[in-house]
Every structure is written in C-alpha cells, then in structure tokens.
Amino acid sequence: MFLNIRKMAAIATCLLCTAGAMAQDTVKVLNDVIINASRVSNKAPLTTTNINQSQIQDAKSEVSVPYMLETQPSVVVTGENGKMGETSMRIRGVDATRINVNINGITLNDAESQGVFWYNVPNLGGMSQNIQIQRGIGASTGGTAFGGAINMQTLNFQYRPYGSAELTLGSWNTRVFGMAAGTGISRKGFSFDMSYTGQTTDGYIRNGFADQQSLYMSGSYYGERSLLKAIVIIGHQHTGITWNGEDASVLDADPTHNSAGEYYDALGNVYYYPNESDNYNQRRYQLYWNYMLSDSWNLQAVADFTHGDGFYEQYKAGKKANKYDLTLAGSGSTKSDFITSKNMYNSAYTANLSANYTGTSLNLSFGEMFQYYNGNHFGSVLWCKDSAGFDANPYEWYRNTGDKYDATTYARLNYDFSRNFNIYADLQLRIVDYTVKGYADDLFDMDFNETYVFFNPKAGLNYRMNDNQRMYFVAGISNREPARADIKDAIGNGDTIKAESMLDIELGYQIQKSRWSFNVNGYAMLYKDQLTPSGDVSSSGYALMENVDKSYRLGIELVGGYKVTDWFKIDANLTLSTNKIVDYMYTDFSDGISELDTIVSNTNLAYSPDVIGAAIATFTPWKNLKLQLIGKYVGAMYLDNTSRDIYKQDAYFLLNFKAGYTWNLRDNNKIEAQLIVNNVLDNHYRLGAWCEDGYWGTAVDDHYHACGWYQQPGINFMGRLVYSF
C-alpha cells in the first residue's frame, strides 16, 4: 500500500483539480469550526504562541515539526542526523513524552511511549492550517500537558479550487517533493482537499538515510448549521538506525561514523549490515461532526482510529545466546553474531464528545474523551552465525502486549466580570488503566497492572488594561503516569516507578503596539516524583528515566518584536531559567572502585539549559523579496542529573540564512523560490546521546565515565521551488 502512496497522490491531485474546475463557490457555507476544544483565545491566562498558515508555509522547508518550531520561546530541538530522520524537541527542558500534542483535538502522542515520532508522518506541520503552542500545563483535553502542548488544526477549506507542487533539493542528496490540491466549496456544500509529501536523503552520517512519505486527504460537507468532515492521514518511514551515539574520540577521527550494524570478519576487516533500519507505517482515520444548536451553543463529536505497525532490524555482534533464549548447537561457544527484528503492532480507538457555549460574558467548554489502546511487541531472531542447528525461519524470543484505557472528563470556563477583567477555570478528571502481560526482550516477566486517577485543576485571572495590553496569572496541578519504557526498566531493575505531579504557576504581561510588541512571562514548575533522564538509554535509543523526589524549574521568558522600518524587523525571544533537583543522591567512582554515596543539593536537571534564545532579522528590500538571518542559542546542559563536567554538553549557537522570492503570475498563479543555508558559521557541535559510569576490574583506576554523542552537520544547503495556482 505504501509503495503506491506517490501514485495515489498523483491521481487524487488530478481528480481534485478537475472537480474544482467544475465546482461553483456561490453557496454560503458554515465557517469551519473544527478548531479543537484544546485551543484557547487571548482571554485565557495561559502562555501561548499562535502560528498562522502564512508562517507555516514559509517554514515548510523544514519538513519536521520540531525544526519548524525551533525558534519559538523555550524550545530546544535535537536530531540524531541533522534535520532528517529522528528528531525531537523539548519545551522548558521538558521532553517530548510530556508535551501533549493533538491534531484537531485528538491526541497524537503514542499511548504507551507517550512520545510523538514526527518522522513517522513527515511534514505533519505542512498539513496544518495553524498551530498553537501552550507552554506550561496547557488547556485540558484528552491526555496531560506536563510541560507544554502543541495543538494543530489540519488544512481548512478554501472557497476556490487550488493546487500546488513543490520540489526541494539539498545537501547529502536530500530531495523533498510535494503536491496539494483542493476543490473549494461546491454549490452543494462539498469540499475535498489533499496534500502529499515525500522525502529522501542519504544523510549526513553513515547509514543516516531516510525514505519518508505522508498523504493527507479530507472531505467535508457544510450544511446550513452543520459540518461533517472525514480525514485520512497516512505515513510511512524507512530510515537508517542512528541512535547509538559515538565516543568523542571516534567522532574526532570520523565525524560521520555510526557504529550501527558494525561487525568484523576473522581477519579484522570491518563490515556493516545493509538493512540496519527502522520501519513504521501509520494510518489515521478521523470523522468529525459539528452542529450549531444556536448562535451560542455548538456540539461536536469526533471519532479516530489509528493503526500502526513496524519493526527495526539490527545486526548484533558477539552477543550471548542466552540473551535470546537460545543455546548454540555444535559451536562450543556461548556467543555469536545475530540478526534480530523487534516488531510492534498497535491500534488506538478514540472518541471525543464536547459542547461549547459562547455568550456575552460567559464562555464554557466541556467534554469527554475515551481511548482504548492495544499494543503488541515481539522480537524475532532472523539469523545466527555459529549455531549449526538454528532454524532459518524467524525464532520469536519474546512477546508482550499492553492494553490501556484512558477516560478524561474536562470543563473550562471563562467569565467576564467586566470588559477588562475575566476569570478562567479548568478542571480535568482522568482515569487511566494500563495492563502489560508477557515477557520483555530481556526475558523477564513484564506482568503489570495499575489504575491511575488524576485530578488536574487550573485557575487564573486575565486583566486587559486596554486593547493593547494585558496581564494574566494562572496556577494549576498536573499529574501524569509513567510510560511503558519507564515501567519496563523499573521492573527489570526490581524498582518501583511512580506517577509524577507538578504545580505550575505563571505570571505574564503582554503589550502590542503598531510597530513593536513585548511579552514577559515568569513561571515556577514545582515537581513531586518527576521522571527525568538518568543519562542512560534503552536498546532503541529511548532515554531511561528515574523518579526524583523534589525538583523545580523556575524561569522567565522574554518575547519581543520591533518593526524598525517598513522593510526591516527584528523578532527575538530569551528564556532564563534554573532547573534543579533538591537533595539528589548518586554514586560516583572518584575514590577508585569503592562506591561513594554523595548527596548533592540543587543539582541540575538533565537536558535543561539555563539559557535558550532565538532571534530573526527579516529584510524585505522590495515587495517580493524576503531575506532572513535566523539565530538560535542553547546554553550548556548535562546528560544526567549529577552536574558533573564530564557529562556536560557545551553551549552552541547556530546561524541560518533564508532568501525567498515570489513571482506573481496571471490568474493568481505564482512561483516561489527559496534558498536556505543552515549553520552558516559551520559550527561542528555535538548533542548528547547517553552517559555511563562503570568499572571493568579490581584495580583502583579500573573505573570509567563514558559519553555518547550525536555529531551535527556543518554548513549545508537547501533550495526550494513552489508553483501554486
């Protein structure tokens, strides 16, 4: 099916353009009201950033959503291989599993890992009409925002038929090609839209290839007071494994080195397994019904079915056979080389019912969300080098299943006491039941069942001094269950993993003038049992987590823009923060092989820089030409929670350049050209992958501290051409 995505997209484009040519847009239709219930207005005392469609279109050269949002306040983006393949993001130091991402009000986070794998559906941001980022606890809907929320609305209708085609070429044989089309609104109220993106690259590092595709299709019917909309989103990715990370000395000799799939023959010659890859297919089907009971009341029902299946295949050199529950026949050895495949097959069923009231002084939203998720995980040995009796057919060495039920009830209220003053209240009750049965890849019993009941209240005040200024205050509590990998790691180590909770307090001020704007926001995020990276990673590159008793994130965010002249403006943001654990205990080897327990007060939280900043200088010397210098600074941070310099990631600064020119043709046709130069200063920086303490002998000096790093590319280029009509 996924091999034919390109063909499906081409056929759909032709049909939509033809249908649009025959359609007439003389019918008055209902405005699209699928802006989801998690979206908030500027009356809500929440810390938000809104990104409109023109900004999204301008950033579509970044096919990964994290890099589209890289210059937003408090955002840090990481990639194992630059901007292609596996990418992720943090907001205020909070990792992706704690950022509640939804699309049209339906959570996009995987129910078990709780993360969003952006490379499974490339260019998801390009399918969006608008994006709202909420920093802090965010507005209640399904799931839990534990450090931020990203709310995306997919492409809206246009009144007239349209179409576009684009091509991007870049360094390392990177190619991105896409098309989009829509019929506009027909005389009888029907509208159809589609968008396709395909991208391939050889990658910066060895085995950093990527072959990714996505297809978006929607059909809508607009009645006098109702809207019915069906959406299909299909994603496919085949990427090289790049999550190992490498020692600094190895990268000094070869910055593009990647040990994934590496093995040696009897003479010591190095080889690489050619299919060391990660593969995943995802299909998402959504159906929306919205009905306007009156000018004040709006009802909405949403159903979503998401199915995914995938595997990653690896060459494992010199591994013990009992790790795979095998005995080597006829070899006389306990170790061999293996080729393994770890597989997953999952389905999620989601239903959401909500009602919204908009009155003169009162705005009210309430609803319920229910999700059932079933995930199957199993691993197979495909080949063994040294066992004469090994059957060539795949041998399954582990299997486990997870069933998760998530029920959420929420209500939000905005009440205007006067034209300038309103209060905000937000209540969420969430019940999660999670069961895991079977054996893990390490062959221990993963039998687990836990029911979590979370009450997440928020309340705040919003004061509008005038049309240009406002102040706000909000406080709220958020609770969150551990992810599957956290639970698995705890069971394997004989530990207990806890749910985490946070009290978030925010105070902000905003002013908007004709030529300049300024926002300042202070926050205090106070945690109990926060799950934070221990520094180590799982076999699939997932950061292993640990509960810490008491911790906090305190910070101030400054956001501003100034239009110096009609052709020159500057936008910038700066986050200054302190991110600490209170009385953290860890073991070091500073006294040789003996274990020294050390209590460190206010040690730094892992992957949480004290300084994050971005600035964009935009020049428009004439109407159709735009030139931009884009800078991003990320301060130093640590790979674990001990604040040891050996595990410190240095600060880095990136400067990108973007030039764009638009030719306006007849009949609203136009051609856009962009040139993007990434990392203009050719900064060869590294991002942290993992760290590890250990010792290998009994001598005093037989201990070590090891780090793995992701080497980032130096200067690189992309050119983009778009034709739209």
N, C-alpha and C positions, 0 to 999 in steps of 0.2 A: 504493500500500500504506500509506504513512504518513499519508495523509489519512484513513484508516479506523482509525487507532490508537484513537481515542476509542470508536468503535463496537465494536472488538474487545474493549476493556477492559470495556465495559458488559456485553457478552454473557458474557464469562468470569466476571465477578463474579456474575451471576445463576446460572450453572451451578455455580460452586463453592459458593455458599451453599446451593443446593438439594442438591448432593451431600453437603455436610457435614451437613445436617439428617437425611439418611438414614443417615449413617455411624455406627458404634458404635466407641468408643475403648476396648474391653475387651481388646485384644490387647497383650501386652507386646512392645515393639519395641526394636530396637537404637538406642542413642543415636547421634545424628548425629555422624559423625567426619570431616566434611569440613573441620574446622579445618585449614587448609593447612599444608604442611610448612615454610613460612617463618615460622610463628608460634612464639614461644618462651615458655617459662614463666619464673617468677622465679628459677629455678635458673641460667638463662643469664646471664652477666655482661655483659648489653647494656643500653643506656639506652633504656627503653621507657615508653610510656604506653598503657593499655588503656581503651577507651571502650565501655561496655556498651550494651545495647539501650535501657534507660530514658533514658540520656543522649542517645542518638541520637534517640529520639522527642521528647525535649524540645527538641532543636536542629533539628527538621525544618522549622521556619520559615525556616531557611537552606537554600535548595534547591541551593546549590553546595557541594560537599565542602570546598573551601578555606575558605569562611566558616564552615562547621560546625566547623572545626579552628582557627579564628583565635586562640583564647585558649590554645592548647596551647603548651608551652615552646618558645622559639626559632623560632616560626612567624611569618612576615610574609606577609600576603595582599594582592594587588593586583587591581584591576578597572579596565577601561577606562571603565566606565559604571556605577560603583557595584557592587552585588551581582548584577546581572543581566547576561546575555551572557558575554563573555570574562572569565574570572577565572583567577588562577594563584596559586601560593604558593611560598615559599622556606623552607627549614629551615636554620638557622645561616648564612644568606646563600647557600646552595646552591640553584640554580634548579631548576625542575620537571623539566628533562631529566635531572637527576642524582638524582632521587628515584625509587626503584624502587617502583612501585605495582602491586599484584597483587590480583586478586579470585579467591577460592577457590584461591590458589596459582598462578594463571595470570597472567602479566604483562599489565598494562593499557597500558603505555607503547607508543606507536607505534614500530615497529622503525626507521623512518628518522629521524623528527624526535626520537625518544626522549622526547617530552613526552606529557602526558595532557591532552587537550582536554575539560575537565569539562563544558563546555556542550553537547558532542555527545550526552551521555546525562545529562540533568538529573536531580537528586535521586538520584544513584547511592548517596549515603550513606544515603538513606531506604530503599533496598533491602537495607541491611546489618543483620545480626544483631549484629555487633560489629566494632570497628576497633582495630588495634594500630599505633601509631606507633613506629618504631625510629629513633633519632637516631644519626648516625654511619654506620658501614659496614653494620650490619644483618646478619641471618642470611642464609646463602646459599640461593638457589633459582635459578630462571631469571632472566637479566639481572644487572645490577650495581647495588648501592646505593652511591652515591658521596658521599652526604651525609645519606641517610635513606631510610626505607622506610615505606610505608603498606600494611598488609595488611588487606583487607576480606573478611569472610565474609558471603555473602548470607543472606537470611531462612531461618531454621531452621523445622522443623515445630513445630506446636502440637498438643497432644493432642486439643483440642476444636475444632469449627468456629468461625470468627471472621470478622469483617468490619469495615470502617471506611470512612468517607467524610469528606473534609475540603475546606474552602474557605478561601482566604486572599485578602484584598483589601488593596491598599496604594497608596502614592503613585505618581504617573505612570501611573495606570490599570493598575497591576500586579495580575494575577489568577493564583492558583495553585489548581488543583483536582486532587484525587487520590482514589483508592479502592484498597482492598486487601481480599483475602478468601482464606480457606483452608478446606480441608475437615476439617482434623485427620487423625488416623490412622484408617483404616478397619479393620474386623475382619480383613481380609486383608493389612494392612500397607501400604496405598497412602496417599499424601498428595499434595495439589495446592495450590499457592499462586500468587497473582498480586498485582502491585502496578502501578498506573498513576499517572503524574503528567503534567499539562500546565500550562504556564505561559506567560503573555503579558504584555508590558509595552510602553508607549510609550517608556520610557527617560528618563533624566534629561537627556542631551544630545541634540541634534538627530540624527536617524537612529539613535538608540540603541535601536530597537525589538528585541524578541525574541519568537519563537514557537517553543517547545521542547516536545518530548514524549518520554516514555520509558515502556516497558512491560516488566515482568518477569514471567515465567511459569516455574514449576518443577513437575516431577512426580517423586515418589520412591517407591521400593519398599524396604521394610525387611524383610529376611529374618531368620532366627534369628541368623546370623553375617555377613550381607552387607547392603550398601546399594548401590542403583543409583539415580542421580539425573540427570535431564536439566534443563537450564536454558536459557532463551531470554531475551536482553536486547536490546531494540530501542530505538534512539534516533534522534531527528530534530530538527534545528535549522535555523531560518531567522532570521538576525539581521542587523541593520544593521552596516556596517563602521564601527568606532570606533577603529581602531588608529593613525590618523595622528598624534595628538598635536598640540597647538597652542602657538604662541608665547604667552608670559605676557601681553604687551600685548594680544593678541587676546582672551584669556580675561578680562582686566581689564574690557574693554568688554562682552563677552558670555560669561559662564561656560559656557553651553550650546553654544557654537559648535563645529561639526565640519565640517572642510573636505572630507570625503569626498564625492565626486560633484559638487563645485562647478565651475560653468563660467559664462561670460559671453556675452551676445549682442553684436552690433555696437555697440549703444548703451551698453554697460557695465552692463546690468542683470544681476543675479546669479540663477542658477537652480541647481537641484540635481537630479541624475539620480535618478529614483524607485526604481530597483532596484539601488542600491549596497548589495550584500548578500553575506553568507557563508552557504553552504548545505551541509549534510552529513547523510548517512544512514548509520547503522551498525547492523549485525546481528551478534550474538554468540551462538553455539550451543555449549553445553558438555555433556559427558557424563562422569559420574563413576561409578567402580565401586570399592567398598571391601570388602575381605574380611578378617575376623578369623581368621587361621590358628590362633591360640591366644589365651589371655588376655594374652600378651606380644607376639605378632607381628601386625602389621597391614600389609596390602598395599593400594596404591592406584594406579589407572590413570585418567588424565584425558586427554580429547581436546577440543580447542577449535578452532572455525573462526570467524574474524572477517572480515567483509567490510564495506568502506566505500566510498562514492562521494560526491563533492560538487564544488562549484565556488564561486568567488567572482567576482562581476561588478562591473566598475568603469568609470566614465567618466574618460577620460584627456584632459585639455585641453592643447592646444599641444605635443604630442609629435612628435618627429621620426619620419617614416615609416619610415626605415631601421631604427629600433628594432624594428619588426615585420616586417622584411624585405620592405618594400613601397616602391613608387615611386608618387608621386601623379601621376595622369594628368590633364592638362588644367588643373591649378591653378596651375602655375608656382611652387609653394611646396614647401618640404621639410618643413613642419609642418602638422599638422591635429589635429582632435579625434577620438578613437576611443572605442568601447565594446569592452571586452575581457572575456574569460572565461577564468580559469585553472581547470583541472579536474584532479581526481585520482580514481583508481580503484585500490583496493588490496585484497589478501586476505592473511590470515595463517593458517597451519595449525600448530597446536601440539599436541605430545604430551608427557605427563609420566608417568613411572613412578617410584614411590617405595616404600620399605619402612621401617617404624618398629618399633623394639623398645623395650619398656618393662619393665625389670627392677627388682629390689630396689635395686641400686646403679648400674646402667648404663642409660642411655637413648641409643639410637642411631637416627639417621635418615640415609638415603642415597637418592639417586635420580638420574635423568637427565631432562633436558628438551631437546627438539628443536623448533625453529621454522623454518619457511620462510615468507618474506615476499616478495610481489611487489607493487611499486608502479608505477603508470603516471601520469605527469604530462604534461599537454599544454595549450597555450593557443590560443585562437581569437580572431580579430578579428571582432566581430559587426557593426560599423558604422564607417564612415569619413565624416567630414563633407565633405571637399573633393576627393575623388577621383571624377571622373566615370566612370571605368572600373572602380570597385570593385564586385565581385560581392556582392549582398546575402546570399548564403549564407555561413556562417561560414568564415573562412580560417584554417587552422592555421599558426601561425608557429613553434611549437617543440613538441618531444616528446622525452621521455626516460623510461627505465624503470630501476628498481632491483630487484635480486634479492639477498636477504640470507638467509644460512644461519647459524643460531645454535645451537650444541650445547653443553650445560652438563652437567657431572657434579659432584655435590657429596656431601659426607658430613659429618655433625655428630655429636659425641659429648659426652655429659655423664656424668661418672663421680664417684660419691660416695665419697670416701675415708673419710668418717665422716658422722654425722648433720648436722654443721655445715659441712663443707668439701667442695667439689667442684671439678673442673676442667672446662673447656669447650674443645673444639677444633672447628674448622670449616674445611674445605678445599673449594675450588671450582676446577675447571678449565673454562675457557670458550674455545671456538674460534668465531670469527666470520669469515665470508667475505662480502664486500659488493662488488657489481659494479653500476656505473651506465653506461648507454650512451645516446647520443643528444645532443641539443642543449638547452642551458639557455634560459631566457627572454631572456637577453642575447645569445643566438646564438653562444655559444662551445661547443666540443666538451666534453662532460662525461665523456669516456671515463675510467673509474676502476675499478680493481680492487685490493683489499687483503685480506689474510688476517691476522687478529689472533689471537694465542694469549696468553691471560691466565691466570695462576695467582694466586688470591686466598686466601691463608691467614689464619686468625684463631685466637687462643688466649687463654684468660682463666681467672681464678680467681674463685670465689664463696665467701664466708665468712659463714655465718649465726651471729651471736653468740648469738641466741636467737630465739624465734618472732616477735619484733617488729623485729629489726634485722639488717641485712646490709651487707657491704662487697663491692665487686667491682672487678676490674681486667681490662681486655681490650686487646689490641693486634692490629691486622690491616692487611693491604695490600689495596687495591682498585685495579683498572685498568679503564679504560673507553675505548671507541672514539669518535671524533668523530661527530656527527650529519650527516645529509645536507646541511643548510644550511651547516654548517661546511666541509664538503668542497667544496660548490659555490662558496662565497665564496673559498676558498683557490685553487681552480683559476682562477676569474675574475681574481684578482689576481696569478696566477703564483707563489703561495706554496705552501709545504708545510705541511699540517696534521698534527699528531702525536696519538697516543693520550696520555691523561693517567693519572697514577698518584698514589696517596695512601697515606700511612701514618697510621692513626688510632690514637690512644692515649687510653683513657678510664679514669677512676678515680672511683668513686662510693660514696656512703654513703646508706642509707635507714633510717628509723625510723618505725614505725607504732604509735600508741597509740590508746586508745579514743576520745579527743576531739581528738587532733591528730596530724599527720604532717609529716615533713620529709625532703626528699631534696636532696642536693648532688652534683653531677657536674662533674668537670673534664675537659676534652678538649683534645687537640692534634692538629689535622689538618694534616699536612705534605705539600705537593704538589710534584710534578715535572711541568712542562708543563701546568699547569692551564689549561683553557679557561674564560675569563672574559669578560664582555661588554666590547666595545670602546667602547660608547656609541652606536654607530650601529645601525640596524635595516634589515631587508630590506623589499621592497615589500609583504610580507604581515604586517609588524609583528614578525617574529622578530628577537630581539636577536643581532646578529652577534658572533662570538666570536673571540678571539685566544689563542694559547698564550703563557703567561708561564713563564719558566724555573723560578724558585723562588718559592713563596708558602706562606702558612700561615694557619690560623685557630686561635687559642687562646682558650679561654673557660671560664667557669664558669656552671653552670645551677643555680638555687635554686628548689625547688618545695616549697610547704607548704600546709597547711590546718589551720584551727582551728575547732572547734565551740564557740563562746562559750557558747551556751545551747542548749536543745532546739529553739529557733525561730530561731536566728541562727548562721550560719557564714561563714567567710571562706576563700577559696582564692586563691592567688596564685603567680606564678612570675616569675623575673627572670633574664635572660641578660646577662652582662657579657663582652665579647669584644674581641679585637683581631684584625683581618683584614688582612694585609699582603702586598705583593709586594716581593721583595728586588731592588734594582737595576733598577727599571723604567725603560725609555727611551721618551721620546715627543717629538714635535715641536710646538712652540708658535710663535705669531706675535707674541710680546711685543716683538720687535725690528723690527716692521714686516713687510715682505714677505719678508725673509730667513728662512731656516729655521734655527732654533736647536735643536740636539740637546741634550737635558737628561737627565742621569741622576739619578733620584730614589730614594734609598734608603728602603725600607719605606713606599712609598706605599700608600694604602688600596685594597683590592679593591672593585670596583664593586658597588653594591646590597647592601652588607654593613654594617649599622649596628652600632655598638659596644654599644648598649643596646636590649634588647627586653623588655617587661614586660606582664603582664596580671594583673588581679585581678577576682574575682567575689564580691560580697556577697549572700548569699541569706537572705531573711527568709520564715519560714512562721508568721505570727501565729496562724493556725489551720490545721487539718489539710489542707483542700482548696485553700488559697490559697498561692501562691508568688510572691514579689516578688524581682527580681534587679536589681542595678546591676552593669554589666559594663564594665570599663575596659581599654583597650589603648593602650600607649605604644610607639612606634617611634622610635628615635633618628635623628639626621641620617645621611645616606649620600651617596655620589657616583654620578653616572650613568656615569662611566667610571673608568679606573684611574689618573688623574693627580692626584687630590685637589685640583683647582682649585676655588676657591669659586664660580666662575661656573657650575659644573656640580654644585652641591651641592643636594640635596633636604633641606629643613628637617625637623626632628623634628615629630611630630604626636601628639596624644592624642585618643582617641575614647572617649566615654561613651555606652553604650546602656542602655536600661531595658526590662525584660521583666516582665509580670504575667500570671499564669496561674491559672485557677480550674477545678476539676473537680466536676461534679455526678454522683454515683454513683446510678444508676437501678436498677430491678429486674433480676434475672437477669443480673448482671454487665455490663449496659449502662451506658455513661457518656458524658457530653458534656464536652469540654474547650474552654475559650476562652482565647486568648492575645492580649495587646496588646503590640506591640513598637515602641518608639520608638528609632530609630537616630540616632546623632550628636546626643544631647540638647543639647550645648553649641553646636550649629550651627557647627561648625568647617569652614570652607571651605578645605580643604587640597588640595594637588596632588601627584600621583605622577609620577615621571619617566618619560618615554617614550623620548627619544633625545637625543643631543647631537652637535654637529658643529663642527669647525674649518674655515675656508676663507678665500679671498680672491677678489675679483672684478675687480681691476685691477692697476695698477702703482705707484700712489701708496703712500706709507709707511703711510697709515691705511686702505688698502683691504683690511683683513682683518676677520674676524668670528668670534664664538663664538655659536652658536645652540643653543637648547634647545627641546624639545617636551614638553608636559605633559598629563597626564590630569586634568582637573578633577573632583573628587569632590563628591558632593551634600552639602548641609547637612542639617538635621533632616528626617527622613522617617518615615513611619508604616506599620505593617502590623497587620492584625487577622486572627486565625486561629481557625477553629471546626472541631472534630473530633467526629464521632459514631462510637462503636465499640461492637461487640456480639460 
